[in-house]
């Protein structure tokens, strides 16, 4: 059973070699897992996140918020942007009486200094993670929020991270409902909109109702 990160070293037999032919003294074989197949086995279709980051999983109990903006000094404000948006999502959770804080949980999936976590009964769980992509004069900031039904996400992440050869503590894969039972995606979306509207007003901006595109519903990992 040759799995991800397994290593086999082969050495040449000094008693069996044609000196007229090139040869290697040693060969190292390193196993690579099939993370894509592991995701599909759980019903998740693998896709590439444009903002980057390690593997995460999305489904009906999640909300993904993409913030795109033009900004001349976008490359100089990446860390500040991580902190600003993490605090925004903590305040959005507070509007639903979901206690949350900013900080990496030991062993969390897609680890990050600015993860948003919640105090679940047995172990802290990751409520939201973020990633960003910066180009000259603009940025894409993407936040992935897990509101409900974390069990399928936990199952697929365990198998995907195993195939990738990455460590992950399954206990960190939770949802807001682990912290406050009964929360829902529509309720969190409404709370986030209220917080986003307040944030925008403070920045001299305005949140408007304009549908830019319609994407087919589905799941991704």
C-alpha positions in Angstrom: 0.0 0.0 0.0 2.1 2.9 -1.3 0.5 6.1 -0.1 1.2 9.8 -0.2 4.6 10.8 1.2 5.8 7.2 1.4 9.4 7.0 0.2 11.3 4.1 -1.3 15.1 4.3 -1.9 16.6 1.9 -4.5 20.3 1.4 -4.9 22.1 0.0 -7.9 23.4 -3.6 -7.7 27.2 -3.2 -8.2 27.4 -6.8 -9.5 24.9 -6.2 -12.3 25.8 -3.2 -14.5 26.8 -2.6 -18.1 29.7 -0.1 -17.8 28.9 1.0 -21.4 25.5 2.3 -20.4 24.6 5.2 -18.1 23.1 4.3 -14.7 21.9 5.9 -11.5 23.5 5.0 -8.2 20.3 5.5 -6.3 16.6 6.2 -7.1 14.0 7.7 -4.8 10.4 7.0 -5.3 7.9 9.2 -3.4 4.2 8.3 -3.3 1.7 10.9 -4.4 -2.0 10.5 -3.3 -5.0 11.2 -5.4 -6.7 14.0 -3.6 -9.1 14.7 -6.5 -10.4 11.2 -6.5 -10.8 11.4 -2.7 -12.9 14.5 -3.1 -15.1 13.0 -5.8 -15.7 9.9 -3.7 -17.5 12.2 -1.2 -19.5 13.9 -4.0 -17.3 17.0 -4.2 -16.0 18.2 -7.5 -12.4 19.6 -7.2 -11.9 23.1 -8.5 -9.0 25.7 -8.3 -9.7 28.6 -6.0 -8.6 31.8 -7.7 -7.6 33.4 -4.5 -5.3 30.4 -3.6 -4.9 28.7 -0.3 -4.9 25.0 0.8 -7.8 22.6 0.3 -11.2 23.7 1.7 -14.7 22.3 1.0 -17.9 24.1 0.3 -21.6 22.9 0.2 -25.1 24.2 1.0 -24.2 25.1 4.5 -21.4 27.5 3.5 -21.2 31.0 2.3 -18.4 32.3 0.1 -17.9 36.1 -0.1 -15.6 37.4 -2.9 -14.5 41.1 -2.5 -12.9 42.6 -5.6 -11.5 46.1 -5.6 -9.2 48.5 -7.4 -6.5 49.8 -5.1 -3.2 51.3 -6.2 -1.2 50.1 -3.2 -3.0 46.7 -3.0 0.3 44.8 -2.7 1.3 46.9 0.3 -1.8 46.4 2.4 -2.3 42.6 2.3 -1.7 41.9 6.0 -3.9 44.9 7.0 -6.6 43.6 4.7 -6.6 40.1 6.3 -7.0 41.7 9.7 -9.7 44.1 8.6 -11.9 41.5 7.0 -11.4 39.0 9.8 -12.7 41.5 12.3 -15.7 42.3 10.0 -16.7 38.6 10.0 -16.3 38.4 13.7 -18.7 41.3 14.1 -21.1 39.7 11.7 -21.1 36.5 13.8 -21.7 38.7 16.9 -24.9 40.0 15.3 -26.2 36.4 15.5 -24.9 35.9 19.1 -22.1 33.5 17.8 -19.0 34.2 19.8 -16.0 34.3 17.5 -12.4 35.4 17.5 -9.4 35.7 15.2 -6.5 33.3 15.3 -5.1 30.1 13.9 -6.3 26.8 15.6 -3.5 24.3 16.0 -4.1 21.6 13.4 -6.7 23.5 11.4 -7.3 22.9 7.7 -6.1 25.6 5.4 -4.3 27.2 8.3 -4.0 31.0 8.6 -3.1 33.6 11.2 -6.4 35.4 10.5 -8.8 32.4 10.6 -12.1 33.1 12.4 -12.8 30.5 15.1 -15.5 29.7 17.5 -15.6 28.0 20.9 -17.4 24.7 20.2 -18.1 22.5 23.3 -15.2 20.1 22.8 -12.6 21.9 20.7 -12.4 25.3 18.8 -13.7 25.1 15.3 -12.9 27.1 12.2 -15.8 29.3 11.2 -14.2 31.2 8.4 -11.0 31.3 6.4 -9.7 33.8 3.9 -7.3 34.0 1.0 -6.4 36.8 -1.4 -4.9 37.3 -4.8 -3.2 40.6 -5.6 -2.3 42.0 -9.0 -1.1 45.5 -9.9 -3.7 48.0 -8.8 -6.3 45.5 -7.6 -7.1 42.6 -5.3 -9.5 39.7 -4.9 -10.3 38.8 -1.2 -12.2 35.6 -0.7 -13.8 34.4 2.6 -15.2 31.0 3.1 -17.7 30.7 6.0 -19.1 27.4 7.3 -22.5 28.0 8.9 -24.1 24.5 9.1 -23.8 20.8 8.5 -20.1 20.3 8.9 -20.0 16.5 8.9 -19.7 16.0 5.1 -17.0 18.7 5.0 -15.1 17.1 7.8 -15.2 13.7 6.1 -14.0 14.9 2.7 -11.2 17.1 4.2 -9.9 14.2 6.3 -9.5 12.1 3.2 -8.2 14.9 0.9 -5.6 16.0 3.4 -4.4 12.4 3.9 -3.9 12.0 0.2 -2.0 15.3 0.1 0.2 14.2 2.9 -0.8 17.2 5.0 -1.6 17.2 8.7 -5.1 18.2 9.9 -7.0 17.8 13.1 -10.6 16.8 12.1 -12.0 18.5 15.2 -11.2 21.9 13.7 -13.6 21.3 10.8 -16.8 22.6 12.3 -19.5 25.2 11.7 -21.2 28.1 13.4 -24.0 25.7 14.4 -21.5 23.9 16.6 -21.2 27.1 18.6 -24.8 28.3 18.5 -27.3 25.6 17.3 -30.0 26.7 15.0 -28.1 29.3 12.9 -28.7 29.2 9.2 -27.0 30.4 6.0 -29.8 33.0 5.2 -29.7 34.4 8.7 -25.9 34.7 8.6 -26.1 36.3 5.1 -28.5 38.9 6.4 -26.3 39.6 9.4 -23.2 39.9 7.1 -25.0 42.3 4.8 -25.9 44.5 7.8 -22.2 44.5 8.9 -21.0 45.0 5.4 -23.3 48.0 5.0 -22.0 49.6 8.1 -18.4 48.9 7.1 -19.0 50.4 3.6 -20.7 53.5 5.0 -17.7 54.1 7.3 -15.4 53.9 4.2 -17.6 56.2 2.2 -19.0 53.4 0.1 -22.5 52.0 -0.5 -23.8 48.5 -0.8 -26.3 48.2 -3.6 -28.6 45.5 -4.8 -27.2 44.5 -8.2 -26.9 41.0 -9.5 -23.8 40.7 -11.6 -24.0 37.0 -12.5 -26.0 33.9 -11.8 -23.9 30.8 -11.0 -25.3 27.3 -11.1 -25.7 25.8 -7.6 -23.4 23.0 -6.8 -20.7 21.7 -4.5 -16.9 22.1 -4.7 -13.9 21.0 -2.8 
